[in-house]
Amino acid sequence: MALVYLWLFYFKVKAQERFVKVWGVVLSENGKAIKNATITLYADEAKVKTIQTNPRGEFSLQLAHSKSFIIVASKYGMVAK
């Protein structure tokens, strides 16, 4: 089994905006991008959204600024780290 690494970045769009853009990349333990990894977004212990990474292992989400979220990356046959 290979390991999955999730790198996250975020930034505020503007002070008056109520959303932030979060983007990241999912990499294997040897640094290769993991395409079609599943990114699952949770809020208040409930699944909110599920998306897939692109061929470069990248994804992006627009999230409400006032909430807390958990982002989970997974890929069948791999172990998250």
Legacy VTK file of the C-alpha trace (Angstrom):
# vtk DataFile Version 3.0
C-alpha trace
ASCII
DATASET POLYDATA
POINTS 81 float
0.000 0.000 0.000
1.168 3.516 -0.763
0.703 6.525 1.475
-1.400 9.526 0.545
-0.250 13.023 1.506
-2.639 15.969 1.471
-1.198 19.491 1.166
-3.674 22.290 1.864
-3.487 25.998 1.211
-6.062 28.695 1.699
-6.547 32.391 1.317
-9.264 34.960 1.938
-10.863 36.332 -1.161
-11.665 39.781 0.304
-12.455 41.040 3.773
-16.100 41.661 2.886
-16.503 38.219 1.292
-18.003 35.419 3.321
-16.077 32.615 1.650
-12.508 31.397 1.471
-10.954 29.382 -1.307
-9.122 26.264 -0.166
-6.930 24.400 -2.597
-4.493 21.576 -2.294
-2.717 18.683 -3.934
-2.728 14.986 -3.062
0.640 13.257 -3.474
1.949 9.728 -2.986
4.815 9.138 -0.588
7.256 9.414 -3.517
5.828 12.810 -4.538
3.717 11.727 -7.509
0.325 13.358 -7.996
-2.661 11.134 -7.251
-5.326 11.701 -9.875
-8.966 10.902 -9.120
-8.387 10.828 -5.362
-11.616 11.442 -3.471
-11.797 14.644 -1.431
-14.623 14.566 1.110
-15.716 17.681 2.983
-17.411 17.379 6.384
-19.106 20.028 8.529
-20.710 19.310 11.893
-19.901 15.585 11.424
-22.008 15.438 8.247
-20.725 14.901 4.716
-21.160 18.153 2.779
-19.449 17.515 -0.541
-17.318 14.992 -2.410
-15.059 15.869 -5.349
-12.199 14.212 -7.266
-8.684 15.507 -7.826
-7.651 16.429 -11.359
-4.837 14.598 -13.260
-2.260 16.717 -11.374
-3.720 15.682 -7.990
-5.139 19.175 -7.413
-8.498 20.247 -6.019
-10.169 23.435 -4.842
-13.181 24.260 -2.707
-14.978 27.439 -1.778
-15.995 27.328 1.881
-18.069 29.478 4.178
-15.713 31.612 6.260
-17.736 31.266 9.451
-17.760 27.433 9.633
-15.277 24.740 10.540
-14.644 21.906 8.108
-12.757 18.630 7.950
-11.231 17.668 4.592
-10.369 14.008 3.992
-8.396 12.710 1.008
-8.666 9.032 0.075
-7.834 6.693 -2.772
-8.723 3.007 -2.931
-5.664 0.870 -2.139
-3.773 3.694 -0.395
-3.336 4.636 3.248
-3.724 8.281 4.344
-0.988 9.847 6.427
LINES 1 82
81 0 1 2 3 4 5 6 7 8 9 10 11 12 13 14 15 16 17 18 19 20 21 22 23 24 25 26 27 28 29 30 31 32 33 34 35 36 37 38 39 40 41 42 43 44 45 46 47 48 49 50 51 52 53 54 55 56 57 58 59 60 61 62 63 64 65 66 67 68 69 70 71 72 73 74 75 76 77 78 79 80
